[in-house]
């Protein structure tokens, strides 16, 4: 395995629960765009489990893209593509996609990223396609756990434009682009899987 392969401890904890939700909401053949793929480990795990999924990772950080490519070369999967150098606020890749995924993105980015992501999903998802969001959220103005409240404070100390988002605000933003909340699933470490589906 290449030294370029980065490892995320949180991925090892959440990849199987995330895969289970995706298997429940997506067909066995699907064209998937992952936004902000980080180390690239989720793509390898899901593309291995689901050979009918065409997985397109993307990442604006060149160091992380090297990790994604190293993992891709190590895995040798025909359904895992080379990573795109994608900043969703400036580029929305041509689809159509059956799913667009953002795992642990919207709380570690300015709100403009959420706006751009939902707009991209509204334009590039096929009818009935899924926008899948994973991470911590506030619900009805309250944190779901003390650890999330502490995490929110830490995020904002690093960058005031970051922070644990209000689930209702994210859903309202998505609704502006034709996306409807289908389900919210409780996940490990007080995170949520949020499944939004495009209905024209």
Residue pairs with C-beta under 8 A, 6 or more apart in sequence:
1 70
1 74
2 70
2 73
2 74
4 66
4 67
4 69
4 70
5 39
5 40
5 67
5 70
5 71
5 74
6 38
6 39
6 40
6 41
6 64
6 67
7 39
7 41
8 38
8 39
8 41
10 104
10 189
11 38
11 39
11 41
11 42
11 45
12 41
13 188
13 189
14 103
14 134
14 187
14 188
14 189
14 191
15 41
15 42
15 45
15 46
16 45
17 187
17 188
17 193
18 42
18 46
18 103
18 134
18 187
18 193
19 45
19 46
19 49
19 50
21 132
21 185
21 187
21 193
21 195
22 46
22 50
22 99
22 101
22 132
23 49
23 50
25 130
25 132
25 182
25 183
25 195
25 197
26 32
26 53
26 98
26 99
26 130
27 52
27 98
28 50
28 52
28 53
29 52
29 53
30 50
30 52
30 53
30 54
30 98
30 99
31 53
31 54
31 56
31 95
31 96
31 97
31 98
31 99
32 46
32 53
32 54
32 55
32 56
32 97
32 98
32 99
32 100
32 101
33 56
33 58
33 93
33 95
33 97
33 99
33 100
33 101
33 124
34 42
34 43
34 55
34 56
34 57
34 58
34 100
34 101
34 102
34 103
35 58
35 86
35 88
35 100
35 101
35 102
35 105
35 117
36 58
36 59
36 60
36 88
36 102
36 103
36 104
36 105
36 109
37 43
37 57
37 58
37 59
37 64
37 68
37 83
38 59
38 64
38 67
38 103
38 104
39 64
39 67
39 68
39 71
40 57
40 59
40 64
40 67
40 68
40 69
40 70
40 71
40 72
40 83
41 71
42 101
42 103
43 55
43 57
43 68
43 71
43 72
43 80
44 71
44 72
44 74
44 75
44 77
44 80
46 53
46 55
47 53
47 55
47 75
47 77
47 79
47 80
48 75
48 77
51 77
51 79
52 79
53 79
54 79
54 81
55 79
55 80
55 81
56 81
56 84
56 93
56 97
57 68
57 72
57 80
57 81
57 83
57 84
58 83
58 84
58 85
58 86
58 93
59 65
59 68
59 83
59 84
59 85
59 86
60 85
60 86
60 87
62 85
65 83
65 85
68 83
69 82
69 83
72 80
72 81
72 82
72 83
84 93
86 93
88 113
88 116
88 117
88 120
89 112
89 113
89 116
92 116
92 119
92 120
92 123
92 124
93 124
94 124
95 123
95 124
95 125
95 126
96 124
96 125
96 126
96 129
97 124
97 125
97 126
97 129
98 125
98 126
98 129
98 130
99 125
99 129
99 130
99 131
99 132
100 117
100 120
100 121
100 124
100 125
100 129
100 130
100 131
100 132
101 132
101 133
101 134
102 117
102 131
102 132
102 133
102 134
103 134
103 135
104 134
104 135
105 113
105 117
105 133
105 135
106 113
106 114
106 117
106 133
106 135
106 165
106 170
107 135
107 136
107 152
107 155
107 162
107 163
107 164
107 165
108 155
108 162
109 161
109 162
110 159
110 161
110 162
111 161
111 165
114 165
114 170
114 173
115 173
117 131
118 131
118 170
118 173
118 174
118 176
118 177
118 179
119 177
121 129
121 131
121 174
121 177
121 179
121 196
121 198
122 174
122 176
122 177
122 178
122 179
122 198
123 177
125 131
125 198
126 198
127 198
127 199
127 200
128 197
128 198
128 199
129 197
129 198
130 182
130 195
130 196
130 197
130 198
131 174
131 179
131 195
131 196
131 197
131 198
132 193
132 194
132 195
132 196
133 170
133 193
133 194
133 196
134 187
134 191
134 192
134 193
134 194
135 164
135 191
135 192
136 144
136 148
136 151
136 152
136 164
136 190
136 191
136 192
137 144
137 164
137 165
137 166
137 167
137 170
137 192
137 194
138 144
138 148
138 152
138 164
138 165
138 166
138 167
139 166
139 167
139 168
140 168
141 166
143 149
143 152
143 164
144 190
144 192
145 190
147 189
147 190
148 164
148 190
151 164
152 163
152 164
155 162
155 163
155 164
156 162
156 163
167 184
167 192
167 194
170 194
171 181
171 194
171 196
174 180
174 181
174 196
175 181
178 198
178 199
178 200
179 196
179 197
179 198
179 199
180 196
180 197
180 198
180 199
181 194
181 195
181 196
182 195
182 196
182 197
183 193
183 195
184 192
184 193
184 194
184 195
185 192
185 193
185 195
186 192
187 193
